[in-house]
Amino acid sequence: MSTLEFQQSILNWHNLKGRKDLPWQQDITPYRVWLSEIMLQQTQVTTVIPYFNTFVQQFPTVEALAKAPIDAVLHRWSGLGYYARARNLHKTAQRIVELGYFPDTLEALVALPGIGVSTAGAILSIAFNKSHPILDGNVKRVLARFKAVSGWPGQSNIIKQLWEFSAQLTPIDDVATYTQAMMDLGATVCTRSKPLCDQCPLQENCIAQLTGTVALLPTPRPPKTIPIRQVVLLLMSNDEGAILLEKRPPTGIWGGLWSLPEFDSIEAIEAWCLLKNRPIKLLQALAPLRHTFSHYHLDYTTVRVKTDNPINFVMEANQTVWYKREHIERVGLPAPIKLLLQQNIEDKHG
């Protein structure tokens, strides 16, 4: 199959079967393409759609995003995970506004926070119709199977090989459609499990299909032991029904979000309450829970503490604040913490 035949097969398939009604495919702008590409990193399309719609409703332009408080951005991102993406979006929006235009070169785009070579290629191809290869997870899978490239795609030599194939196959003309088509093919036909090979426009020339190795490619990441981290979370409330929240550091897990204060033990919580002059009227340890990140398990025990220490409500960006129950929904919370609060805040215990 020649390069031209490959390209034409992909374009013909997209014309007949490709998705054309996704929110970011309407009213295409560099901002909307960039936002969708960031949201789609390690996240399914069906999950992203409602987040994208509400995000652009609140922040319709890069200027609106740049002006927004980071707490508002993180709140709108809450539940999507990988919160560094949201922090980088905000930083990049501010830099773009400072520049006065949306960069349209590979070098300028990859210099911005959170934009890698593949994301930059997608922005250039789809928003600016400039020919640049991409290599997101979907395209990696299509090319690894079509060319029967064995080896984990996280290895530098495998990545280099796949980039070379992507560059060779990316057309000069109609590159926006081609780029969208390749991502669609990987997402809807050449899926990770149970691929629909009989519906693939490349099936007659796919080496993995011809050799019966589709299920083996791309080569899975070598297994590794995931460490376990244990913490105790403080769910403190007062007689006025306010919850104590703490702002996490700007980087790291749940960076910049509001969460429950963390401790090493229940004894450490009791000592902290004594130090802060917050009398304990009730102390209750909840059943342990686990939340798994990409590189470790977080096992956490939540300790409910009720205090009668009268404290004024603070609604400003301090590091530790009391939030009224009705304000909880307005702040950026990690998804497991948000669920925890929803399940454990009572009207009177609250």
N, C-alpha and C positions, 0 to 999 in steps of 0.2 A: 504494500500500500504506500503510495507516494505521499509526501507531505501535503500536497494540494488535495489529494483524495481524502486524506484524514480530515483536513479542515472542512472540506465540503460536506463530508458525512456528518460532522459535528453540527454544522450550521443547518443542514437539512433536518436533522433530528430535532434541533431546537425550534425550528420553524413549525414543526408538526406537534411536538410533545413537550417542549420546554415550558417552564413556568414564566408567565408574563404579567401576573397580577399581584406580585408581592409588593408591599407598601413602598419599599425603597426603589422599586422599578418604575414608580410613577413620579412625575415631576423631578426627574433626575438632576441633582446638583452635586458638586463635589462634597458639600457638607453631608448630605443624606447618604451618599455612597460610603464616605468615610465612617459615618456613624454605624451604618449597617455592617460594614466589614469588621469593625471593632466588636460590636455586639455578637456577631456570628462566630467569633473566635471561641472554640470549645463549647459552643452552645447551639442547640437545635433550632431550626427555622421556626417551628411551631411555638417554641418558647419565646423566641425573640420578637415575633410579630406584635403582641400586645405591648411589650416594653418599648419597642420602636415607636409605635403610634402615640403612646402617652408621653414619651420623651420629646418627640418633635412637636407635640401639641404645647408642651410647656416651654421648650427651647427650640423654636422654629428655625432659627438661624445660628450661624457660628457666633455672631455678635451677642445674641441672647444667651447662649451658653457661656461665653466668656464673662459676661456681666453677672451671672448667677452666683450666689454663695455656694461654696463647695458642699455644704450640708444639704442644700436643695438638690444638687446633682446626685449625691450619694443616696439620698432618699428615693429619688426616681429610679436609681439603679438597684435599689435593695431587692434581693432575691435572684439577681442575675449571676452573682458570684464573681470571683476574680476581680476584686474591687480596684486593683491597680489600673485596670482598664478605664474606669470612670475618672480616677484621679488624673491619669494621663490625658484623657479627653479634655478635661477642664484646662489643664496646663497648655495643651496644644491649641485649643480655641483661643486662649489669651495671646499666645504667640502669633497666631494667624491674624488676629485683629491688630496686633502691633505692626505686623508686616504690611497690612492694608490690602492684602489679596491672598487667595488660596494658592499655595505653591503648586506648580504643574511640571516639576522635574523630579526625577528619581532621587537625586542627591538632596534636594531641598526637603522632600517629604520624609526620607528616612532620618533626617536630622531632627525631626520633631519627636517628642515623647510618645512612645507607644506605637509608632508606625514602623513596621519592618518592611523588608523588600517585597514580600508577597502582597501585603496590604497596600503598599505604595503602587505596585503594579496594577492592582485592581482599580484603585482610584484613577490612575492615569488612563487605563484602558476604558473603563466604563464612563467616567465623568468627562474625560478630555479626549477620548477616542485616539489615544496615543498608544502605539504598539509596545507593550511590555509584558513579559511572561509573568505568570503567578504560580504559586505552589502551596496552596492551602491544603488542608487534609483531604478534601475531596479530589483535588487534582492529583495529589500524590498517589492516591489509591488507583485512579484511572490509569495513570502512566506506569505505576509499578506492575499492574496486571497486563496492560497492553504490551509492555516491553519485557515482561517477566523479570523484573529487577528484584533479586532476592537480597535480603539484608535489611535490618531495622532502619527505617528512614530517619531515625535520629542520629545515625552515624554520619560523619562529615563526608566520607567518600560516597555514600549512597545518596545523600542530599545533593551533592555536586552532580552526580550522574542524572538525577531526576530534573535538576535545574537545566541541565544541558538539553534534555529531551523537551522540556517545556519551551525553552527558547527556540529550538529548532521548529517546533510545531505551531507556534503562535504566529498568526498571519499579520500582515501589514494593514490590510483593509478589513473592514467589518470586525475589528478587534473587540469592540464592546460586546457585540452579540456572541462572538466566539468565547470570550472570557466567561460571560454569564452561562453559556451553554456547557462549558467544561465543569463549572461548579455544580450546575444542575444535574448533569449526567452522574457525577459522583454521589450527589445527595439523594437522587431518586431511583437510579438504575444500578450503578456500580457501588452498591452499598456495602458496608462492612460485613454484615451477615446477610445471608439469603439474597445475594445479588440477582437481578432480573436479566440474566445474560441473554435470554431469548428476545429481549426488547432492546438490546444494545446495538447501536449502529456500527460498532467496531467488532462485533462478535466473530466475523469470519477472518479477521486478521489479528485478533487478540491472542498473544502467545500463551497466556495463562489459560485461556479457554481451550485452545488447541491442545495443550499439554495436560489439562486436568488439574491445574495448580491454583485455580482461582481462590479456593478456600485458604490457601497457604500464604497468599500475598495480599497486602504488604506484610512482610515479616513482622510478627509481634515484637513489642519491646521485651527485652529480657526481664524475667521476673526479679523483683527485688523485695526485700523485707521492709515493710513500712513501720517506722517507729511509732510509739504511742506516747502522747503527752497527757498528763492528768492535771486538772485544775479544779478549783472550787469557786463557783460563782455566787456572788451575793445579790439576792433579790430583796432589797430593803424597801419598806414602805413606811409611811408615817400616818398619823391619825387623819390627816387631810386627804389621804388617798393618792399621794404622790410617790413616784418611784425614783430611786437613786440611779442615775446613769452616769457612765464615765466615758469620755471621749478617748478612743484608742489612738496610739501614735500614728502619724501620717503615712508611715510605710509599714509593710508587713501584713500579716493576716488581718483582714477586716480593717485595714488602715483607714483612719479618718472617720470611721463609723462610731455611733454611740452604742455602748454595750453595758453589760453588768460588770462591776468591779471584780477582778480576779484575785484569788488567794491560793496559797499552797495547802491550807487545811482549814477545818472549822475552827480550830483553836486560834488560828491567825485572824479569822473574822472576829472572834470574841475579843481578842486583844485590840484590834483596830477600833471596834465599837467603844471600848473603854477609853482608848486614847482620844477618840474624837468626841467623847462625851455624848454618846448616843445610846441611851439605856435600852437594853433588850427586853421587850415585853413578851415576845414570842420568838422561838427559834425552831425551825423545822427543816430537816434535810429531805430533799426529794430523791426519787430513784435516779441512779446514774444514767447518763445518756452518752451516746457517741456521735460525733460528727466527723466525717472523713474528708480531708483535703487531698490534694493531688500527691502530697509528699509525707503526710503523717495523719494518724488518727488522733482526734481530740476527745478524750474521755472527760466528761465534766459532771460534777455533782452540784446541783443548785441548792443553796441554803436560803430559805425564806426567813427574813428577820423583820419584825415589826418594832418600831421605835416610837416613843411619844415625844421625842425631842422636837420642839417647835422650831421649824426652819422656814424662812420665806422661800417661795418658789422663784427659781432663777431660770430665765429663758434666754440666756445669752451664752456665747461660745466660751464658757469656762471649761476646765477639764473635768470637773465633777459637778453635776447639777441635779436638782430635783425637777422632775417633769410631772405635771398633772396627767392623769390617765388619758384625758381627751387630747393631749398634745403628743402622745406617744406615736400616733400614726403619722405625724408630720416630720419625723426625724429619720435619718438613715440608720437602719438597724440591720445587722446580719440576719439572714433568713431564719436560722435556728433560734436566735434570741427573740426575734419577733414572734415566732410560734410559741416559744416558751412563755412569753409574757401573755399572749392571748389565752393560753391554757391555764395560767396560774394567777392572774390578777382577778380578784373578786371585788365587788363593789365596796364592801365594808372592810375587807382585809387589805385591799388594793394597794 
